[in-house]
């Protein structure tokens, strides 16, 4: 069975990377640990994960390109004998895709809650005028390269 994508529209050009990102996030949809995403001020965001029982040495946060990954792995204390074990001591991995320009400002573990503060830059309008060449010359690969070179120099 083939999957129909909303990105197959001829009006959405160059969004294939976004589609792959959405597919990857859908596969990472496990519910543990639970988390919140909060707006902090005008341009700030905060991800808060409930990581009860984890210490700072049990947790790792990594940013690779635009993917923020939080991993947790507790070491099992062999000296403890449990009569009942209702608090999970399992490892986890939670990934978040960040938009371009979002900066990770820092992280803090407090009372079993891991907070990761993010800052997104203020949006600046992007307006650019595109020069229209005359149709006297037929477009070819060499002309396209020249247009690209002129575009980068005209900014």
C-alpha positions as CSV (number, residue, x, y, z in Angstrom):
1,X,0.0,0.0,0.0
2,X,1.5,3.3,-1.0
3,X,1.3,6.4,1.2
4,X,-0.1,9.6,-0.1
5,X,1.9,12.6,0.9
6,X,0.6,16.2,1.3
7,X,4.0,17.3,-0.1
8,X,3.3,15.9,-3.6
9,X,1.7,19.1,-4.6
10,X,3.5,21.0,-7.4
11,X,3.0,24.1,-5.3
12,X,5.3,22.8,-2.5
13,X,8.8,22.7,-3.9
14,X,11.8,21.5,-1.9
15,X,9.9,20.2,1.1
16,X,11.1,16.6,0.7
17,X,13.5,17.1,3.7
18,X,10.6,18.2,5.8
19,X,8.6,15.1,4.9
20,X,11.6,12.9,5.9
21,X,11.8,14.8,9.2
22,X,8.1,14.3,9.9
23,X,8.4,10.5,9.2
24,X,11.4,10.2,11.5
25,X,9.6,12.0,14.3
26,X,6.5,9.8,13.9
27,X,8.7,6.8,14.5
28,X,10.0,8.4,17.7
29,X,6.5,8.9,19.2
30,X,7.0,6.8,22.3
31,X,5.3,8.4,25.3
32,X,8.2,8.1,27.8
33,X,9.3,10.4,29.4
34,X,6.3,12.8,29.3
35,X,7.2,16.3,28.4
36,X,5.8,19.9,28.1
37,X,6.8,22.7,25.8
38,X,6.3,26.1,27.2
39,X,6.6,29.6,25.7
40,X,8.9,31.8,27.8
41,X,8.7,35.5,27.0
42,X,8.6,36.8,23.4
43,X,11.1,34.5,21.7
44,X,11.9,31.8,24.3
45,X,10.8,28.2,24.5
46,X,11.3,25.6,27.2
47,X,11.1,21.9,26.9
48,X,10.4,20.2,30.3
49,X,10.8,16.4,30.6
50,X,9.7,14.4,33.7
51,X,12.8,12.4,34.5
52,X,12.1,11.3,38.2
53,X,14.9,9.2,39.6
54,X,17.5,10.4,37.0
55,X,20.6,12.4,38.0
56,X,22.6,14.7,35.9
57,X,25.1,11.9,35.3
58,X,22.3,9.7,34.0
59,X,21.2,12.2,31.4
60,X,22.8,13.4,28.1
61,X,21.7,16.2,25.8
62,X,23.0,16.3,22.3
63,X,22.4,18.7,19.4
64,X,23.3,17.4,15.9
65,X,22.4,19.8,13.2
66,X,18.8,20.6,14.0
67,X,17.9,17.5,16.0
68,X,18.0,17.9,19.8
69,X,18.2,14.4,21.5
70,X,17.8,13.7,25.2
71,X,19.0,10.4,26.5
72,X,18.7,8.8,29.9
73,X,20.2,5.7,31.3
74,X,20.2,4.8,35.0
75,X,22.8,2.5,36.4
76,X,21.3,-0.4,38.4
77,X,22.4,-0.4,42.0
78,X,23.1,-4.0,42.8
79,X,23.0,-3.4,46.6
80,X,19.3,-2.6,46.6
81,X,16.7,-5.3,47.1
82,X,13.2,-4.4,45.9
83,X,10.1,-5.9,47.3
84,X,8.1,-4.0,44.7
85,X,9.5,-2.0,41.8
86,X,6.9,0.5,40.5
87,X,9.3,3.2,39.4
88,X,10.7,2.5,36.0
89,X,14.5,2.5,35.7
90,X,14.5,2.1,31.9
91,X,16.6,4.0,29.5
92,X,15.0,6.5,27.0
93,X,15.7,8.6,24.1
94,X,13.6,11.6,23.1
95,X,14.3,13.7,20.0
96,X,13.0,17.1,19.0
97,X,13.5,18.8,15.6
98,X,14.4,22.4,16.0
99,X,13.7,25.1,13.3
100,X,16.6,26.9,11.7
101,X,18.1,29.5,14.0
102,X,16.8,28.2,17.3
103,X,19.6,28.2,19.9
104,X,19.9,26.0,23.0
105,X,20.6,28.4,25.9
106,X,21.0,25.8,28.6
107,X,19.6,22.9,30.6
108,X,18.7,22.4,34.3
109,X,17.6,19.4,36.4
110,X,15.4,20.4,39.4
111,X,13.0,18.1,41.4
112,X,12.9,15.4,38.7
113,X,12.2,17.9,35.9
114,X,14.7,18.5,33.1
115,X,14.3,21.9,31.6
116,X,15.9,22.9,28.3
117,X,15.7,26.5,27.4
118,X,15.7,27.5,23.7
119,X,15.7,30.9,22.1
120,X,14.4,31.6,18.6
121,X,15.6,34.7,16.7
122,X,13.1,37.4,16.0
123,X,11.6,37.0,12.6
124,X,12.8,39.5,10.0
125,X,10.9,39.9,6.8
126,X,12.7,38.6,3.8
127,X,12.0,40.7,0.7
128,X,14.0,40.2,-2.4
129,X,13.4,41.6,-5.9
130,X,14.2,39.1,-8.7
131,X,15.5,40.5,-11.9
132,X,13.8,39.3,-15.1
133,X,16.1,38.6,-18.1
134,X,14.9,39.0,-21.6
135,X,13.7,36.0,-23.5
136,X,16.2,36.6,-26.4
137,X,18.6,33.8,-25.1
138,X,17.4,30.3,-24.7
139,X,17.9,29.0,-21.2
140,X,20.5,26.3,-20.8
141,X,22.7,24.9,-18.1
142,X,25.4,27.4,-18.5
143,X,22.9,30.3,-18.4
144,X,21.4,28.9,-15.2
145,X,24.9,28.9,-13.6
146,X,25.4,32.5,-14.7
147,X,22.1,33.5,-13.2
148,X,23.0,31.8,-9.9
149,X,26.4,33.6,-9.9
150,X,24.7,37.0,-10.6
151,X,22.1,36.3,-7.9
152,X,24.7,35.7,-5.2
153,X,26.6,38.9,-6.2
154,X,23.6,41.1,-6.3
155,X,22.6,40.7,-2.7
